[in-house]
């Protein structure tokens, strides 16, 4: 059962009056993160065509997600210690610097480096924004407010891909990164004015060693997965062994650290354990759409970046619709019922994409995307609200960060695994093809390849992506199985209606 004793704290009346403005700032920050994800995925085929380096395609997503994932728990712990506002400012500032540099990248390698910097800052944006909302609303209100928060995904789904396609065709792909700057500055300014935190100072120990061990272990695993086709078997084996040792040392250290980055005791709470495990599964499922569906529509079907963005838009439209419905279902039914419904949507979406063929059309691809989006809306919203209702204010930042960390790890692993499957499939069918795949992604260059070459390339990419979606469907089945592990009968209504729950302790 959730620990509802966090209701023993209240927030100042002046913060209650400013709550709409704080919510608006959090939504702006979330919008920045959501737009970044959709707009970059839409633009990647064109970026690859200009910068080259198709074999590094998945690293543009993987390095960002890995850097974001390994910093999320650190930001969560720091937010519990030093307050949400200060830590958000630091992370958002790093993200904006990285965004500015990404637009100046001269080649794919430098783009990956700047994406890593961008990811290091992005680790603060979504979890701290979500935690701030959790601080100023009760569990029942959080469930309902998720409809507003998730509407961000619908707006960004329309604005992101369409704006990305417009900028690519009429301006420069660099602007897809620079668009973050005015949004991020506005969010920082609003939180600086309207969010007032008063924390009692006390000494803490930041778990830097745990962060380093997690980064080393995860990084070695990612390198082994993404570059398995080009690295020798001995190197891949060495990387995997190093990853296992580093992650084992991380778990050992976390069990002994006075203030661990990822307290293992939290995993003994059933809702948190299931929410984090489910987060990994839905993260893997999600990346099969966001990273690889535009490649199928643009590279295999031969459609424009605008059409590729249109297909991807369907996922982010389904997400807020399901999230709004989930907000009501979690109060009137249970966490388990809502999450299971989402699991079935994920499986249905995966099945639609498995049946995807070059002649199917963008609407068929969009149908699979909207089902995945519905599944994400039901599952992700349920996991976040359930986890936040299980802990006190002093652990809410960390607990929220762990839930998002799990999803980010899933996305990073999905990008790495699916990227390896895609690269292996293309090499297996085509061998060494030079820059032909890069040229296939750009409509103007595609025409110069010749009908026979184009047919051969598209058939190989379609076959490789079919394998990706087969695996994605299997992961969706695993996500469905995880949702059945949530306890029966537990709902958001049980935590009480108080809107003043979980304020920071005052001096």
C-alpha positions in Angstrom: 0.0 0.0 0.0 1.3 3.5 -0.7 2.7 5.5 2.1 0.4 8.5 2.4 2.1 10.0 5.4 3.7 12.7 3.3 0.5 14.7 4.0 2.0 16.0 7.2 3.6 18.9 5.4 2.0 21.9 3.8 3.1 24.5 1.3 3.0 28.3 1.9 -0.3 30.0 0.8 1.7 32.3 -1.5 3.0 29.3 -3.4 -0.6 28.0 -3.7 -1.5 31.3 -5.4 1.5 31.0 -7.7 0.8 27.4 -8.5 -0.7 28.0 -12.0 2.4 29.9 -13.0 4.7 27.2 -11.6 2.7 24.6 -13.5 3.0 26.6 -16.7 6.8 26.8 -16.3 7.1 23.1 -15.7 5.0 22.5 -18.8 7.3 24.8 -20.9 10.3 22.8 -19.7 8.6 19.5 -20.6 7.6 21.0 -24.0 11.2 21.8 -24.7 12.2 18.2 -23.9 9.3 16.7 -25.9 9.9 18.9 -29.0 13.6 18.0 -28.9 12.8 14.3 -29.2 10.3 14.6 -32.0 12.1 17.2 -34.1 15.4 15.5 -34.0 14.0 12.1 -35.0 12.2 13.8 -38.0 15.4 15.6 -39.1 17.9 12.7 -38.7 17.6 11.3 -42.3 18.4 14.8 -43.7 21.2 15.3 -41.2 22.7 12.0 -42.2 22.5 12.9 -45.8 24.5 16.1 -45.2 27.0 15.0 -42.6 27.3 11.3 -43.6 28.0 8.6 -41.1 24.9 6.4 -41.4 26.7 3.7 -39.3 26.7 6.2 -36.4 23.0 6.9 -36.8 21.8 5.2 -33.6 24.6 6.9 -31.5 22.9 10.3 -32.0 20.0 8.9 -30.0 21.9 6.5 -27.8 24.6 8.9 -26.5 21.9 11.5 -25.6 19.7 9.0 -23.8 22.7 7.4 -22.0 24.0 10.8 -20.8 20.5 11.8 -19.8 19.8 8.5 -18.0 22.9 8.3 -15.9 22.5 11.9 -14.7 18.8 11.7 -13.8 19.2 10.0 -10.4 22.0 12.5 -9.6 19.8 15.4 -10.4 17.0 13.8 -8.4 19.1 13.4 -5.3 20.5 16.9 -5.6 17.0 18.3 -6.0 16.0 16.6 -2.7 19.0 18.2 -1.0 19.4 21.7 -2.5 15.8 22.3 -3.8 14.2 21.8 -7.2 14.8 25.3 -8.6 18.6 25.5 -8.3 19.3 22.1 -9.7 16.9 22.7 -12.6 18.7 25.9 -13.5 22.1 24.1 -13.7 20.7 21.3 -15.8 18.7 23.4 -18.1 21.7 25.7 -18.7 23.9 22.8 -19.7 21.2 21.6 -22.0 20.9 24.9 -23.8 24.6 25.2 -24.3 24.6 21.7 -25.8 21.7 22.6 -28.0 23.5 25.7 -29.4 26.6 23.6 -30.1 24.7 20.8 -31.8 23.5 23.3 -34.5 27.2 24.2 -35.2 28.3 20.5 -35.6 30.5 20.1 -38.7 30.3 16.3 -38.8 28.5 13.3 -37.3 31.2 12.7 -34.7 31.0 16.3 -33.3 27.2 16.1 -33.4 27.4 13.0 -31.2 29.8 14.8 -28.8 27.5 17.8 -28.5 24.5 15.5 -28.1 26.3 14.0 -25.1 26.6 17.4 -23.5 23.0 18.2 -24.3 22.0 14.9 -22.6 24.0 15.7 -19.5 21.8 18.7 -19.0 18.6 17.1 -20.1 18.8 14.7 -17.2 17.5 17.5 -15.0 14.6 18.8 -17.1 11.9 16.2 -17.2 12.4 14.6 -13.7 12.6 17.9 -11.8 9.7 19.4 -13.7 7.6 16.3 -12.9 8.8 16.4 -9.3 7.8 20.1 -9.0 4.3 19.2 -10.1 4.2 16.3 -7.7 5.1 18.7 -4.9 2.2 21.1 -5.5 -0.6 18.6 -6.2 -2.0 15.6 -4.3 -1.9 12.1 -5.8 -5.5 12.3 -7.0 -4.9 15.8 -8.5 -1.7 14.6 -10.1 -3.6 11.8 -11.8 -6.0 14.4 -13.3 -3.3 17.0 -14.0 -1.5 14.4 -16.2 -4.0 15.2 -18.9 -2.6 18.8 -19.0 1.0 17.6 -18.8 0.6 15.0 -21.5 -1.1 17.4 -23.8 2.4 18.7 -24.2 3.2 15.6 -26.2 0.2 16.3 -28.5 1.3 19.9 -29.1 4.9 18.9 -29.6 3.9 16.0 -31.8 2.2 18.5 -34.2 4.7 21.4 -33.8 7.9 19.3 -33.6 7.8 17.2 -36.8 6.0 19.8 -38.9 8.3 22.6 -37.8 11.3 20.3 -38.2 10.3 19.4 -41.8 9.7 23.1 -42.6 13.1 24.1 -41.3 14.8 21.3 -43.1 13.2 22.2 -46.4 13.3 26.0 -46.2 16.1 26.9 -43.8 18.7 24.8 -41.9 18.6 21.7 -39.8 20.7 23.7 -37.2 17.5 25.5 -36.2 15.9 22.3 -34.9 18.4 22.5 -32.0 18.4 26.3 -31.6 14.6 26.4 -31.2 15.2 25.1 -27.6 16.9 28.4 -26.6 14.0 30.8 -26.2 11.8 28.1 -24.7 14.4 27.1 -22.1 15.1 30.7 -21.1 11.4 31.4 -20.6 11.0 28.3 -18.3 14.0 29.3 -16.2 12.7 32.9 -15.9 9.3 31.8 -14.7 10.6 29.4 -12.1 13.0 32.0 -10.8 10.1 34.4 -10.3 7.2 32.1 -9.1 8.8 29.1 -7.3 9.8 30.0 -3.8 11.6 27.2 -1.9 12.7 27.3 1.7 14.8 24.4 2.8 16.5 23.6 6.2 20.2 23.3 5.5 21.9 20.0 6.5 25.0 18.1 5.5 24.8 15.4 2.8 27.1 13.1 0.9 26.7 13.0 -2.9 27.2 9.5 -4.3 29.7 10.5 -7.1 31.4 7.0 -7.1 28.0 5.4 -7.8 27.4 7.7 -10.7 30.8 7.0 -12.2 30.3 3.2 -11.9 26.9 3.4 -13.5 28.2 5.5 -16.4 31.2 3.2 -17.0 29.1 0.0 -16.9 26.3 1.4 -19.1 28.7 3.0 -21.6 30.7 -0.2 -22.1 27.4 -2.1 -22.7 26.2 0.5 -25.2 29.5 0.4 -27.1 29.4 -3.4 -27.3 25.8 -3.4 -28.6 25.9 -0.6 -31.1 29.3 -1.5 -32.6 29.1 -5.3 -32.4 29.0 -5.6 -36.2 32.3 -3.7 -36.7 34.3 -4.6 -33.5 36.0 -7.9 -33.2 34.5 -10.7 -31.0 37.3 -10.3 -28.5 36.7 -6.6 -28.1 33.0 -7.1 -27.7 33.5 -9.8 -25.1 35.9 -7.6 -23.2 33.4 -4.7 -23.2 30.6 -7.0 -21.9 32.8 -8.4 -19.1 33.9 -4.9 -18.1 30.2 -3.8 -18.1 29.2 -6.7 -15.9 32.0 -6.0 -13.4 31.3 -2.2 -13.3 27.6 -2.7 -12.7 28.2 -5.4 -10.1 30.6 -2.9 -8.3 27.9 -0.3 -8.6 25.3 -2.5 -6.9 27.8 -3.5 -4.1 28.7 0.2 -3.6 25.0 1.2 -3.5 24.3 -1.3 -0.7 27.0 0.3 1.5 26.9 4.0 0.6 25.5 6.3 3.4 23.4 8.2 0.9 23.3 6.1 -2.3 22.4 7.6 -5.7 20.0 4.7 -6.2 18.9 3.3 -2.8 18.3 -0.4 -3.2 15.7 -0.3 -0.4 13.3 1.6 -2.7 13.3 -1.5 -5.0 11.8 -3.5 -2.1 8.6 -1.5 -2.5 6.4 -3.4 -5.0 5.0 -0.4 -6.8 8.4 1.2 -7.3 10.0 -2.0 -8.4 7.2 -2.7 -10.9 7.1 0.9 -12.1 10.8 0.9 -12.8 10.9 -2.5 -14.5 7.9 -1.4 -16.6 9.7 1.8 -17.4 12.6 -0.1 -19.0 10.2 -2.1 -21.1 8.1 0.8 -22.4 11.3 2.8 -23.0 12.6 0.1 -25.3 9.2 -0.2 -27.1 9.0 3.6 -27.5 12.4 4.0 -29.2 11.4 1.6 -32.0 9.0 4.3 -33.1 10.8 7.6 -32.4 14.2 6.6 -33.8 13.3 4.2 -36.6 9.8 4.9 -38.0 10.9 8.1 -39.9 13.7 6.0 -41.4 11.2 3.5 -42.7 8.8 6.1 -44.1 11.5 8.2 -45.7 14.1 5.6 -46.6 12.0 2.6 -47.5 8.7 4.2 -48.7 10.6 7.1 -50.3 8.4 9.8 -48.8 9.4 13.3 -47.8 10.5 14.4 -44.4 7.1 16.0 -43.9 5.3 12.7 -44.4 7.8 11.0 -42.1 7.1 13.6 -39.5 3.4 13.2 -40.0 3.6 9.4 -39.3 5.6 10.0 -36.2 3.1 12.6 -35.0 0.5 9.9 -34.4 2.4 8.5 -31.4 2.5 11.7 -29.5 -1.2 12.4 -30.2 -2.2 9.1 -28.7 0.0 9.7 -25.7 -1.9 12.7 -24.2 -5.3 11.2 -25.1 -4.5 8.1 -23.1 -2.9 10.0 -20.3 -6.0 12.1 -19.8 -8.2 9.0 -19.7 -5.7 7.3 -17.4 -6.0 10.2 -14.9 -9.6 9.4 -14.4 -9.2 5.6 -14.5 -6.5 5.7 -11.7 -9.0 7.4 -9.4 -12.1 5.4 -10.3 -10.5 1.9 -10.8 -6.9 1.1 -10.0 -3.3 1.5 -11.1 -3.2 -2.0 -12.3 -6.3 -1.8 -14.5 -5.0 1.4 -16.2 -1.5 0.0 -16.8 -2.8 -3.3 -18.1 -4.9 -1.4 -20.6 -1.8 0.4 -21.8 0.1 -2.9 -22.1 -2.5 -4.3 -24.5 -2.2 -1.1 -26.6 1.6 -1.5 -26.8 1.2 -5.1 -28.1 -1.4 -4.1 -30.6 0.8 -1.3 -31.9 3.8 -3.7 -32.2 1.7 -6.1 -34.2 0.7 -3.4 -36.6 4.3 -2.4 -37.2 5.4 -6.1 -37.7 2.9 -6.2 -40.6 4.3 -3.0 -42.1 5.4 -3.2 -45.7 6.8 -0.7 -48.2 3.5 -0.5 -50.0 1.4 -0.1 -46.8 1.6 3.7 -46.8 2.3 6.2 -44.1 -1.2 5.9 -42.6 -0.5 2.2 -41.7 2.7 3.3 -40.0 0.7 6.0 -38.2 -1.8 3.5 -37.0 1.0 1.5 -35.3 2.4 4.7 -33.9 -0.9 5.9 -32.4 -1.4 2.5 -30.6 2.1 2.7 -29.1 1.3 6.3 -28.1 -1.9 5.2 -26.3 0.1 2.4 -24.5 2.7 4.9 -23.4 0.1 7.3 -22.1 -1.7 4.7 -20.0 1.5 3.0 -18.7 3.9 5.9 -18.2 1.3 8.1 -16.4 0.3 5.2 -14.1 3.9 4.4 -13.2 4.8 8.0 -12.4 1.7 8.8 -10.3 1.9 5.5 -8.4 5.6 6.0 -7.6 5.1 9.6 -6.4 2.3 8.5 -4.1 4.5 5.9 -2.4 7.2 8.2 -0.9 7.6 11.4 1.1 8.7 14.8 -0.1 12.3 14.1 1.0 12.5 11.1 -1.5 10.1 12.2 -4.1 12.7 13.8 -6.3 14.8 10.6 -6.2 11.8 8.3 -6.7 10.5 10.3 -9.7 14.0 10.4 -11.1 14.4 6.6 -10.8 11.1 6.1 -12.6 12.2 8.3 -15.5 15.7 6.9 -15.3 14.3 3.4 -15.9 12.5 4.6 -19.0 15.6 6.4 -20.3 17.7 3.3 -19.8 15.1 1.4 -21.8 15.3 4.0 -24.6 19.1 3.9 -24.6 19.2 0.1 -24.6 16.5 0.0 -27.3 18.4 2.5 -29.5 21.6 0.4 -29.1 20.0 -3.0 -29.6 17.8 -1.9 -32.5 20.6 0.1 -34.1 22.8 -3.1 -33.9 20.0 -5.1 -35.5 19.5 -2.6 -38.3 23.2 -2.3 -39.0 23.7 -6.0 -39.0 20.8 -6.6 -41.3 22.0 -4.1 -43.9 25.5 -5.4 -43.8 24.3 -9.0 -44.1 22.2 -8.2 -47.2 24.3 -5.6 -48.9 27.9 -5.8 -47.6 29.9 -2.6 -48.1 27.7 0.0 -49.7 29.6 3.2 -49.1 27.4 6.2 -48.8 24.5 4.7 -50.8 22.2 4.5 -47.7 23.0 8.1 -46.7 22.0 9.2 -50.2 18.8 7.1 -50.1 17.5 9.2 -47.2 17.5 12.4 -49.2 14.8 12.6 -51.9 16.9 14.8 -54.2 19.9 12.4 -54.0 17.7 9.3 -54.1 16.8 9.9 -57.7 20.4 9.6 -58.8 20.9 6.0 -57.5 19.0 4.2 -60.3 15.9 2.0 -60.0 17.8 -1.3 -59.4 20.1 0.1 -56.7 17.2 1.9 -55.0 15.1 -1.3 -55.0 18.0 -3.3 -53.6 18.7 -0.8 -50.8 15.1 -0.3 -49.8 14.5 -4.1 -49.7 17.5 -4.5 -47.3 16.5 -1.7 -45.0 12.8 -2.9 -45.0 14.0 -6.4 -44.0 16.3 -5.1 -41.2 13.6 -2.8 -39.8 11.1 -5.7 -39.9 13.4 -7.5 -37.6 13.5 -4.4 -35.3 9.7 -4.4 -35.1 9.5 -8.1 -34.4 11.8 -7.6 -31.4 9.8 -4.5 -30.4 6.6 -6.5 -30.3 8.2 -9.1 -28.1 9.3 -6.3 -25.7 5.7 -5.0 -25.7 4.5 -8.4 -24.6 7.0 -8.2 -21.7 5.7 -4.8 -20.8 2.2 -6.2 -20.7 3.3 -9.0 -18.4 4.9 -6.5 -16.0 1.7 -4.5 -15.6 0.0 -7.5 -14.1 2.5 -7.3 -11.2 1.0 -4.1 -9.8 -1.0 -4.7 -6.6 -4.7 -5.2 -7.0 -7.1 -2.5 -5.8 -4.5 0.3 -5.3 -5.6 3.6 -6.8 -4.8 7.3 -6.7 -8.0 8.0 -4.7 -6.6 6.2 -1.6 -3.9 8.9 -1.0 -6.5 11.6 -0.1 -7.6 14.8 -1.7 -5.3 17.3 0.0 -3.8 19.6 -2.6 -1.2 20.8 -0.1 0.7 17.5 0.1 4.4 17.2 0.0 5.8 20.7 0.5 9.5 21.2 1.3 10.3 21.3 5.0 10.8 24.9 6.1 13.5 26.4 8.3 
